[in-house]
C-alpha cells in the first residue's frame, strides 16, 4: 500500500462525470499535439509550489501527465508523485508518452480520492476547476488529503480572457475562476488563497490548507 492506494491504476469513480469522460476521451490521442508548447508553463507553475525532495504530491485531473515530469524533478527520487484522472484514454496517453515513469497513474474521481487524510504535501490541478460537478465539495476532498500548511495550485497555461477568446466567448462574471468568486469558494472549502495571477500567459492561483 502506498498512501492508502494500491500500486496499479485504481477504479474509484462516481457516475457524475460521464460527459467529462466523453469529452476528453474523444480528444486524448491528439491532446499533446494540440498544445505542444505548454511544457514550460507547466514547469514554471510547478516551481511555485515550493516542493522539496521527499514530498508527496498529486496532480489532480492530470490528463496526459504533462505536469508529472516537473513534479518528479521537484520532489526527487524519494518523493511520491501521483497523477489522477477519471478518463482512461487520458491516462493511456500519459503512459504512451512514458510519463508514468515520473508518477503513479490513478484512475480516480476527485470527489472520492483513494488517499489517506493529510497524506500529501501539495496538489497541482491544471484546468480542473471548470470541470468539477460540485466545486465546494470537490475542493474539500482535495483539502482532506493535504496536510495543514500544504499547497494547492489551480493552473491553466493561458488566462481566462485568452481562453474565452480561443473558445469564441466572453469572460463571464459567474466564472468560478474570477478572483471574487474563487477566494470565497476556497475559503469555504478549507483553503486560504495566497496568490492570484490571471494574465494572458497563464492563470495560477495558490492556496494553503488551513488547519
Secondary structure, DSSP 8 states (H G I E B T S, - for coil): -BTTB-SS---B--STTHHHHHHHHTTGGGHHHHTTT-HHHHHHHHHTT---TT-EEEEET-TTTTTHHHHHHHH-TTSEEEEEES-HHHHHHHHHTTGGGTSEEEEB-TTS-SS-TT-EEEEEEES-GGG-SSHHHHHHHHHHTEEEEEEEEEEESS-HHHHHHHTT----TT-TTSHHHHHHHHHHTTEEEEEEEEETTEEEEEEEE--
